[in-house]
Amino acid sequence: MENWLQFSIFTLLTLLIGMTIGVERVALPPLANHAFGITSILYTVSFISAFGAVKACMNLVAGRLSDHHGRKTLLLIGWAFAVPFALLIIFAQAWWWVVVANLFLGVNQGLTWTMSVTAKIDLVGPVNRGLAVGIDESAGYVGVGLGGFFSGLLVASYGLRPAPYLLALGVVVLGALMTLGPAKETLPWAHAEAANRQASGAAMERTPKLSRLASYISWHDKTMFSVCQAGFLNKFADTLVIGFFPLYFLHKGLSLATVGLLVGIYAWVWGLGQVLTGALADRIGRKTPITTGIFLVGAGIVMILATKGLAGWMGGAGAMGVGMALVYPNLISAVGDVAHPAWRGGALGVYRLWRDGGYAIGPLVLGTIALIGGIIDALWAGAVLMGLSWLVVLVAFDETEPKHRNKAPAWESHPEWVAPSAR
């Protein structure tokens, strides 16, 4: 019962984390144009890349540090970094202030979201891990939607500044107070799970060096390699929706409201579907949902390109949303399945470095393709990349869910790949 109470607290914290970034997604683009005269699409896409690069690096740092210093401490530090984010935008006199603000937001999101999902995995242990991650991701993206919705209301009533960012500050204060108060440190649950695994023969007494852990997750273990590349290219597809689909649909003559509907279908199907898809993977294993999801994301892009009417575009957006719901939480769960509890935070940090690195690289790659050949070429490139990612997972991924896998994690057969550092 105590676990479920704490799980609920951390779920609410994840919703607040999502709200923090959701405020910006509605309020910032018009601010760029109206307050600072920023009209360059390439500038905006590069701006997303900067945020992604910082967030990806912080994922790695946060995961590693949390294995030594705890989840709660890192979560508190993450909330602290959100304060200058909001204040810098409120008082910004030039666009570079906003760029710096979003570097702070990258730190905030990297620390807080990594800690919230790691804490939930600590609390549930090896049972229902997929459901736990699904609830976490769903809460976060519901929070993104709520933040955007309330931000839009504030912009309509009070203008682009400061009201939306005062909302963000309020969310941050609430999140910090909840973290300081009722939220408990979850590292003891991870230690207890580690002790149980050691008693059953799966011993790993010391934490590996970060370099060894990164190399193991990135390429020594072929299953983890397939997971990392899938997460990386997953963000390419998400970049298409954020940065390219609106331009594509506007060129087709759709209104802004209709474009918002199409993007909303994708986001809400993805966000709300993750509870079901995470639970599904606990029952049938991770591989089938992940491979099906990657295929659906690519197929959704193709459907949007191949159809000319609203019904087909809605179907494509919905297919992409279902695909993302199948893929997103279960890639995280697969890493949690494989990692030893003693270095789970670090392993998740390595994966999330790769995944959010897709936000850093994807906009630049797809933006360059669009610059050379046009938006349609960039969309086709995204579909092809998803197809290649699907093939890699199909061939290289060995089932990781404990009740369904046929072999132990690779590090148990090759302990030298994660040889612990001396203390």
N, C-alpha and C positions, 0 to 999 in steps of 0.2 A: 504493500500500500504506500509506504514511504517512497518507493521508487516511482510510482505513478504520480504522486504529488509533485515530486521534483521534475519528473518528465513534463508535466503540465506547465510548470513554471518556466522551464527552458523552452517549451514550445511557444509560450507567450513572448518570451524574449526574442525568439526567432522572428515572430511577427513584427515586433518593434524594429528589429534590424532591417527587415524588408521595407518597413515604412520609411526609414531614414533615407534610403536610396530612392524610394518611390516618389518622394517629394520632388526630387531634382528632375526626374524624367519628364515631368509635365512642365515645371516652372522654368527650367534652364534654357531650352532652345529658343523660346520667344525672347528671353532676356538677352541672349547673344545678339539677336537681330535688332531689337528695339533700343537696348541700352548702349551697345558697343558697336553696332553696325557690322557684325560678323555674318557674312553670307556664303562663305566658301564651304562647300560640301566636304571637300578633301580635308580642310582644317577641322571640321567637326569629327570626321572619321578618325583622324590622327589623335584627336582629343580622347576618343574612346580607347584608343590604343594605349595612351599614357596611363589612364585609369587601370586598364587591364594589367599592364606590366607591374604596377605597384601592388595591386591586389594579389597577383600571382606570387610575387616574391614574399609578400607578407604571409600568404598561406603556408609557405615552406617554413618560414621563421616561427610562425605561431605554433604549428604542429610540433616542431622539435622542442621549443621552449616549454610547451605545455606538459610534455612528458616528464620534465624535471621540476617545474615550478607550479604546475596545476592549471586547470582550465579557468577557474574563477579569476585569478590574477590577470591573465591575458585578456579575458573578457572585459574587465574593468579598464584596462589600458586602452582597449579598442573603443570603448565608449568615450574616453577622454579625447581621443583624436577626432571625434565627430564635432566637438565644440568649435575648434577653429575653422572647420569646414563651413559651418553655418555662418559664423561671424564674418569670415572673409567675403562670402558672397553678399551678405547684407551691406557691408561697407565698401565693396569693390569700386575702385575708380578706373580700372582698366581690365581688359580681358585676361591678362596674365594673372591677376588676382584670382580669377575663377579657375584657371588652370591649376594654380597652387592649391586652391581649396579642394579640388578634386583629387589631388595627390593625398591630402589628409583623408578624404573619403575612401580612397583605395586602401589605406592603412586600416581605417575603421572597419570596412567590410571584410578585409582579409582576416583580421583578428577575431572579430565578433562572430561571423558566420562559421568560421572553422571551429571555434570553441563550442558553439551551440550544438553543432552536429556531432562533434566528438563527445560532448557530455552525454548526449542521448544514447550514443552507441555504448558508452561506459555503463549507463544505467540499465539498459536492457540485456547486455551480455550477448551471447551467441544466438539466443532465441529471439525471433521476431525482429531481427536487425533490419531487414528490408522495410518492414512496416514502420519502424522508428525513423529511418531515414526518409521514407515517403512522407510521414507526418511533418518532419522538420522542413523539407523542401516545400511542401504544400503551404505550411504556415508562412514561410518566408515570402513566397510569391503572392499569397493572399495579402500579406503586408505591403508588398510593392504596389499592388492594385489599390489598396486602401490609401496609401500615402499619395499616390497619384490622383485619386478621386478627391480627397480632401484638399490637396494642393490646388487642384483645378477650381474648386469652389472658392478658395481664398483668393486666387488670382482674379477670378471674375468679380469678386466683391471689393478687394482691397488693393489690387495691383500686383505686379511682379515681385516687388520687394517692399517691406521685409517679411510680410505675413507668412508665406510658405516656409521660410527658414526659421521663423519663430516656432512654427509647428514642429519642425525638425528638432530644434533645441528642446522643446517640451518632451518629445519622444525619447530623446537621448537621456534627459534627466530621469524620466520614469524608468528607462532600462537600467541606468546605473544604480538607482535606488533598489530596484528588484534584485540586481546582482549582489549588491552589498548586503541586502536583507535576507529574504527567504531562500534565495538560490544557494545551494550547498556545493562545496568542492566535490567533483565526481571522480577524481583520481583514485581514491580508495577503492571504488568499485572496479576500476581497471586493475589495480594491484591484486584484489581478491580473485579476479578472473585469471590473472597471470599465475597466482599460487595454485589455483585448481588445475590449470594446464600443466604446471610443473609436476604436480602430484600424479597426473595421468601420463607423464613421460615426455611431454612436449616442452622441454626446458629451454629457457633463454634467459640467463641470469643477469646479463648486463645489456645496456642499450648500445646498438651499433653506432659507429661513427656516421655522421650525416652523409659523408661521401659514399660510404658503402651502401647505406640505405637507399640513397638516390640511384645508384647504379643498379641495385637489385630491383627496385620498383620500375625503373625506366627501361631496362633491357635484359638483365639476367633471367628474370622470370618471364617467359613468353606470354603467360596469361596477363600479368601486370603490364607488360608492354602493350598488349592489345587494348587494355583498359585505358592506358594513358593516351594512346593515339586517338581512341574513340572520344575521350573527353576533350582533347585538343581540337579535333575537327568538329565536334558538337558545337563549339563556340563559333566556328565559321558559319554554321547554319543559323545560329541565333543572331549573329551580326547581320546576316542578310535581312532578317525580319526587322531589326532595329533601324538599319541604315539604308537599305536598298528597296525593300518592298514598298514603303510609302512612296518613293519616287516612281517606281514602276507602275503602281496603281493610279497615281495622280496623272501620269502620262496617258493612261488608258481612259482618262476622263472621269474618274470617280471623285466624289466629294470627300473633303477631309473627314466628315462624319462616317462615311462608308469605309474609308481606309482605317479609321479607328476601330470600327466594328470588326474588320478582318484581322487586324493585329490583336484585338481583344479576344477573338475566338481562339487564336493560337495560345495566348498567354493564360487564359483561364482554363482551357482544357488541360494544358500542361500543368498548371499549378494545382488544380483540384484533383486531377487524375492520379497524382503521385501516391496518395494514400492507398488507393486500390492496387496500383502496380507494384508498390513496395510489398504489400501483403501477398500479392500473387507470387512474387519471386520467392518469398519464404516457403511457399507451398510447392512450386514446380522447379525452383532453381533460378539462377541469374541469367544463364546463357540465352534461353529462349526469349525472355522479355527484351534483353539488350539487342540481340540480332534483329528481332522483329521491329523494335523501335527505330534502330538506325535505318532499316529499309523503309519504314514509313516516313521518316523525315525526308529522305531523298525522294521518295515517291511523291510526297506532298509538294516539293519544289517543282518536280516535273509536271504535276497536275496543274499547278498555277501557270506554268509556262505554256502548257499545251491547250488550255481552255480559254475561252473568250468571254464567258459570262460570269455573273456574280455567283451563281450556284456552284460552278466549278472552282472558283477561287475560294469560296467558303469551305468547300470540301477539302481543297488542298491545305488551307490553314488549319482545319480541324485534324487532318491526317498528321500534319507536322506536330500539332499539340499532343496528340496521342503518342506519337513516336517519342517526343521529348519526355513525356511522362513515363514511358517504359524504360528509357535509357538513363535519365539523369540520376534518380536515386539509387538505381541498381548498380551503376558503376561504382558509386561510393560504397555500397554494401559489399561489393566484391573485394574491394581493398580491405575493408574491415574484416571480412571472412579470412583473408590470407594473413594479415598482419598479426604478430604476437601482441598481446595487450601491453607489454612493456614498451613497445615502440609503435603502437598504433597511431598516436598523434603525429609522429614524424612521418609515417607512411602515408597517412591521409594528406599531410602537408605537401609531400612530393607529388602525389596525384593531383592535388588541387593547383600546384604550380603549373603542371602540364595543362590542366583543363583551362584555367583562366589565362594561361599563356596564349590560348587561342583567341582571346579577346585582344591581346596585344598584337599578334601576328595577322589574324584573320582580316581585320579592316584594312591593313596595308596591302595584303596580297589581293584581296577582292577589289579594293579601291583602285589598285594599279591595273587590274584586268578591266575594270569598268572605264578607267581613263583611256585605255588603249582601244578596247573593242565595244564598250557600251555596257549598260546595266544588264541587258539580257545575257551577254557573255559571262558576266560575273555570276548570275544566277545559275546558268548551266554548269559553270565551274564548281559551284557549291554542290550541285546534285551529283556530279562525277566524283568529287571528293568523298561524299557520303557513301557512294557505292564502293569505293576503294576501302573505306573504313569498315564497311560491312563485311567485305571479303576477309580482311585481316582478322576480325573478331571470329568469324565463322571458322577459320582455319586454326588460329592460335589460342583461342580461349578454352581452357579446361574448366569445367564447372567448379565453383568455389563454395557454394552453399553447403554447410557441414553435413546435412542429412542426405544430400544428393551427389556429392562429389565422390569420385572413384579413386582419387589419389590425394595424398597429403600435400600441403603447400611445398613449393620447390625448396624453400630455405631449410626445411627439415631434412631433406636428402642432401643438400649442399650447404651445410652451416657456414662454410668458409665465405659464402657470398654475403653473409651478414655477420661476419666475425665481430663480436662485441669489442668495444674499446676498453682498454685497461683503465682502471680507476686509481 
